[in-house]
Amino acid sequence: MTLVFIFENTREVRIRVLIPEVTMPLYLALLATALLGAVCGYYLAARRRR
């Protein structure tokens, strides 16, 4: 489901967080955000198990 949502949003977007403004396809921004969330979730779950 996530991949369907990501690949349906292919237009270019401007993103500005801590670095100067970057233009990239929306699907790459969504994919990067999903991967970052998954890594953070995995890290917190592994830390809780200890």
Backbone as XML, in Angstrom:
<?xml version="1.0"?>
<chain id="A" units="angstrom">
  <residue number="1" name="MET">
    <atom name="N" x="0.821" y="-1.194" z="0.000"/>
    <atom name="CA" x="0.000" y="0.000" z="0.000"/>
    <atom name="C" x="0.865" y="1.257" z="0.000"/>
  </residue>
  <residue number="2" name="THR">
    <atom name="N" x="1.917" y="1.240" z="0.803"/>
    <atom name="CA" x="2.800" y="2.399" z="0.866"/>
    <atom name="C" x="3.458" y="2.645" z="-0.488"/>
  </residue>
  <residue number="3" name="LEU">
    <atom name="N" x="3.902" y="1.577" z="-1.126"/>
    <atom name="CA" x="4.563" y="1.747" z="-2.423"/>
    <atom name="C" x="3.613" y="2.292" z="-3.476"/>
  </residue>
  <residue number="4" name="VAL">
    <atom name="N" x="2.367" y="1.875" z="-3.453"/>
    <atom name="CA" x="1.376" y="2.405" z="-4.398"/>
    <atom name="C" x="1.225" y="3.905" z="-4.190"/>
  </residue>
  <residue number="5" name="PHE">
    <atom name="N" x="1.108" y="4.333" z="-2.944"/>
    <atom name="CA" x="0.976" y="5.758" z="-2.641"/>
    <atom name="C" x="2.201" y="6.532" z="-3.092"/>
  </residue>
  <residue number="6" name="ILE">
    <atom name="N" x="3.376" y="5.981" z="-2.828"/>
    <atom name="CA" x="4.622" y="6.664" z="-3.193"/>
    <atom name="C" x="4.737" y="6.818" z="-4.701"/>
  </residue>
  <residue number="7" name="PHE">
    <atom name="N" x="4.506" y="5.738" z="-5.449"/>
    <atom name="CA" x="4.726" y="5.791" z="-6.889"/>
    <atom name="C" x="3.610" y="6.502" z="-7.658"/>
  </residue>
  <residue number="8" name="GLU">
    <atom name="N" x="2.506" y="6.817" z="-7.006"/>
    <atom name="CA" x="1.481" y="7.641" z="-7.644"/>
    <atom name="C" x="1.796" y="9.130" z="-7.524"/>
  </residue>
  <residue number="9" name="ASN">
    <atom name="N" x="2.741" y="9.481" z="-6.681"/>
    <atom name="CA" x="3.107" y="10.877" z="-6.456"/>
    <atom name="C" x="4.497" y="11.130" z="-7.027"/>
  </residue>
  <residue number="10" name="THR">
    <atom name="N" x="4.556" y="11.405" z="-8.320"/>
    <atom name="CA" x="5.846" y="11.535" z="-8.988"/>
    <atom name="C" x="6.213" y="12.969" z="-9.353"/>
  </residue>
  <residue number="11" name="ARG">
    <atom name="N" x="5.387" y="13.943" z="-9.003"/>
    <atom name="CA" x="5.714" y="15.313" z="-9.389"/>
    <atom name="C" x="6.896" y="15.835" z="-8.578"/>
  </residue>
  <residue number="12" name="GLU">
    <atom name="N" x="7.526" y="16.882" z="-9.072"/>
    <atom name="CA" x="8.666" y="17.495" z="-8.403"/>
    <atom name="C" x="8.180" y="18.385" z="-7.260"/>
  </residue>
  <residue number="13" name="VAL">
    <atom name="N" x="8.898" y="18.353" z="-6.142"/>
    <atom name="CA" x="8.575" y="19.209" z="-5.002"/>
    <atom name="C" x="9.849" y="19.873" z="-4.503"/>
  </residue>
  <residue number="14" name="ARG">
    <atom name="N" x="9.677" y="21.009" z="-3.841"/>
    <atom name="CA" x="10.807" y="21.701" z="-3.224"/>
    <atom name="C" x="10.772" y="21.405" z="-1.735"/>
  </residue>
  <residue number="15" name="ILE">
    <atom name="N" x="11.917" y="21.001" z="-1.197"/>
    <atom name="CA" x="12.011" y="20.638" z="0.213"/>
    <atom name="C" x="13.104" y="21.472" z="0.856"/>
  </residue>
  <residue number="16" name="ARG">
    <atom name="N" x="12.796" y="22.039" z="2.015"/>
    <atom name="CA" x="13.790" y="22.813" z="2.751"/>
    <atom name="C" x="13.648" y="22.485" z="4.226"/>
  </residue>
  <residue number="17" name="VAL">
    <atom name="N" x="14.696" y="21.874" z="4.791"/>
    <atom name="CA" x="14.679" y="21.548" z="6.215"/>
    <atom name="C" x="15.865" y="22.238" z="6.874"/>
  </residue>
  <residue number="18" name="LEU">
    <atom name="N" x="17.012" y="21.597" z="6.903"/>
    <atom name="CA" x="18.210" y="22.174" z="7.499"/>
    <atom name="C" x="19.202" y="22.646" z="6.441"/>
  </residue>
  <residue number="19" name="ILE">
    <atom name="N" x="19.016" y="22.197" z="5.247"/>
    <atom name="CA" x="19.926" y="22.546" z="4.166"/>
    <atom name="C" x="19.200" y="23.463" z="3.188"/>
  </residue>
  <residue number="20" name="PRO">
    <atom name="N" x="19.917" y="24.075" z="2.259"/>
    <atom name="CA" x="19.227" y="24.893" z="1.257"/>
    <atom name="C" x="18.153" y="24.091" z="0.522"/>
  </residue>
  <residue number="21" name="GLU">
    <atom name="N" x="17.269" y="24.795" z="-0.110"/>
    <atom name="CA" x="16.141" y="24.174" z="-0.802"/>
    <atom name="C" x="16.608" y="23.167" z="-1.852"/>
  </residue>
  <residue number="22" name="VAL">
    <atom name="N" x="15.958" y="22.004" z="-1.838"/>
    <atom name="CA" x="16.278" y="20.924" z="-2.771"/>
    <atom name="C" x="15.010" y="20.593" z="-3.546"/>
  </residue>
  <residue number="23" name="THR">
    <atom name="N" x="15.143" y="20.376" z="-4.850"/>
    <atom name="CA" x="14.023" y="19.944" z="-5.673"/>
    <atom name="C" x="14.226" y="18.478" z="-6.016"/>
  </residue>
  <residue number="24" name="MET">
    <atom name="N" x="13.207" y="17.672" z="-5.723"/>
    <atom name="CA" x="13.296" y="16.243" z="-5.994"/>
    <atom name="C" x="11.899" y="15.694" z="-6.223"/>
  </residue>
  <residue number="25" name="PRO">
    <atom name="N" x="11.798" y="14.521" z="-6.850"/>
    <atom name="CA" x="10.481" y="13.908" z="-7.017"/>
    <atom name="C" x="9.868" y="13.584" z="-5.651"/>
  </residue>
  <residue number="26" name="LEU">
    <atom name="N" x="8.581" y="13.777" z="-5.536"/>
    <atom name="CA" x="7.879" y="13.536" z="-4.278"/>
    <atom name="C" x="8.025" y="12.092" z="-3.826"/>
  </residue>
  <residue number="27" name="TYR">
    <atom name="N" x="8.037" y="11.141" z="-4.775"/>
    <atom name="CA" x="8.146" y="9.739" z="-4.376"/>
    <atom name="C" x="9.470" y="9.447" z="-3.678"/>
  </residue>
  <residue number="28" name="LEU">
    <atom name="N" x="10.544" y="10.135" z="-4.055"/>
    <atom name="CA" x="11.822" y="9.925" z="-3.370"/>
    <atom name="C" x="11.777" y="10.482" z="-1.952"/>
  </residue>
  <residue number="29" name="ALA">
    <atom name="N" x="11.144" y="11.630" z="-1.775"/>
    <atom name="CA" x="11.009" y="12.213" z="-0.442"/>
    <atom name="C" x="10.167" y="11.307" z="0.448"/>
  </residue>
  <residue number="30" name="LEU">
    <atom name="N" x="9.071" y="10.766" z="-0.084"/>
    <atom name="CA" x="8.215" y="9.865" z="0.692"/>
    <atom name="C" x="8.929" y="8.559" z="1.025"/>
  </residue>
  <residue number="31" name="LEU">
    <atom name="N" x="9.676" y="8.033" z="0.071"/>
    <atom name="CA" x="10.411" y="6.797" z="0.295"/>
    <atom name="C" x="11.494" y="7.000" z="1.352"/>
  </residue>
  <residue number="32" name="ALA">
    <atom name="N" x="12.213" y="8.101" z="1.277"/>
    <atom name="CA" x="13.252" y="8.395" z="2.269"/>
    <atom name="C" x="12.645" y="8.549" z="3.657"/>
  </residue>
  <residue number="33" name="THR">
    <atom name="N" x="11.505" y="9.209" z="3.754"/>
    <atom name="CA" x="10.833" y="9.382" z="5.036"/>
    <atom name="C" x="10.356" y="8.036" z="5.591"/>
  </residue>
  <residue number="34" name="ALA">
    <atom name="N" x="9.812" y="7.179" z="4.741"/>
    <atom name="CA" x="9.356" y="5.860" z="5.184"/>
    <atom name="C" x="10.531" y="5.016" z="5.666"/>
  </residue>
  <residue number="35" name="LEU">
    <atom name="N" x="11.644" y="5.058" z="4.956"/>
    <atom name="CA" x="12.821" y="4.293" z="5.370"/>
    <atom name="C" x="13.394" y="4.820" z="6.684"/>
  </residue>
  <residue number="36" name="LEU">
    <atom name="N" x="13.444" y="6.122" z="6.839"/>
    <atom name="CA" x="13.933" y="6.709" z="8.080"/>
    <atom name="C" x="13.038" y="6.323" z="9.253"/>
  </residue>
  <residue number="37" name="GLY">
    <atom name="N" x="11.743" y="6.331" z="9.045"/>
    <atom name="CA" x="10.802" y="5.910" z="10.078"/>
    <atom name="C" x="10.963" y="4.446" z="10.445"/>
  </residue>
  <residue number="38" name="ALA">
    <atom name="N" x="11.183" y="3.605" z="9.461"/>
    <atom name="CA" x="11.376" y="2.175" z="9.711"/>
    <atom name="C" x="12.660" y="1.936" z="10.501"/>
  </residue>
  <residue number="39" name="VAL">
    <atom name="N" x="13.718" y="2.635" z="10.150"/>
    <atom name="CA" x="14.988" y="2.488" z="10.870"/>
    <atom name="C" x="14.844" y="2.955" z="12.311"/>
  </residue>
  <residue number="40" name="CYS">
    <atom name="N" x="14.185" y="4.078" z="12.527"/>
    <atom name="CA" x="13.967" y="4.579" z="13.891"/>
    <atom name="C" x="13.101" y="3.612" z="14.696"/>
  </residue>
  <residue number="41" name="GLY">
    <atom name="N" x="12.063" y="3.083" z="14.096"/>
    <atom name="CA" x="11.201" y="2.120" z="14.769"/>
    <atom name="C" x="11.945" y="0.848" z="15.134"/>
  </residue>
  <residue number="42" name="TYR">
    <atom name="N" x="12.767" y="0.357" z="14.227"/>
    <atom name="CA" x="13.555" y="-0.844" z="14.500"/>
    <atom name="C" x="14.533" y="-0.596" z="15.635"/>
  </residue>
  <residue number="43" name="TYR">
    <atom name="N" x="15.184" y="0.547" z="15.610"/>
    <atom name="CA" x="16.153" y="0.887" z="16.653"/>
    <atom name="C" x="15.477" y="0.962" z="18.022"/>
  </residue>
  <residue number="44" name="LEU">
    <atom name="N" x="14.341" y="1.625" z="18.100"/>
    <atom name="CA" x="13.644" y="1.759" z="19.376"/>
    <atom name="C" x="13.114" y="0.415" z="19.871"/>
  </residue>
  <residue number="45" name="ALA">
    <atom name="N" x="12.628" y="-0.427" z="18.961"/>
    <atom name="CA" x="12.140" y="-1.752" z="19.354"/>
    <atom name="C" x="13.294" y="-2.623" z="19.856"/>
  </residue>
  <residue number="46" name="ALA">
    <atom name="N" x="14.430" y="-2.577" z="19.187"/>
    <atom name="CA" x="15.595" y="-3.368" z="19.610"/>
    <atom name="C" x="16.115" y="-2.866" z="20.958"/>
  </residue>
  <residue number="47" name="ARG">
    <atom name="N" x="16.071" y="-1.587" z="21.164"/>
    <atom name="CA" x="16.543" y="-1.015" z="22.425"/>
    <atom name="C" x="15.612" y="-1.385" z="23.576"/>
  </residue>
  <residue number="48" name="ARG">
    <atom name="N" x="14.324" y="-1.459" z="23.299"/>
    <atom name="CA" x="13.351" y="-1.800" z="24.335"/>
    <atom name="C" x="13.481" y="-3.266" z="24.763"/>
  </residue>
  <residue number="49" name="ARG">
    <atom name="N" x="13.876" y="-4.138" z="23.822"/>
    <atom name="CA" x="14.010" y="-5.568" z="24.125"/>
    <atom name="C" x="15.144" y="-5.867" z="25.106"/>
  </residue>
  <residue number="50" name="ARG">
    <atom name="N" x="16.130" y="-4.991" z="25.179"/>
    <atom name="CA" x="17.285" y="-5.239" z="26.058"/>
    <atom name="C" x="16.952" y="-5.120" z="27.500"/>
  </residue>
</chain>
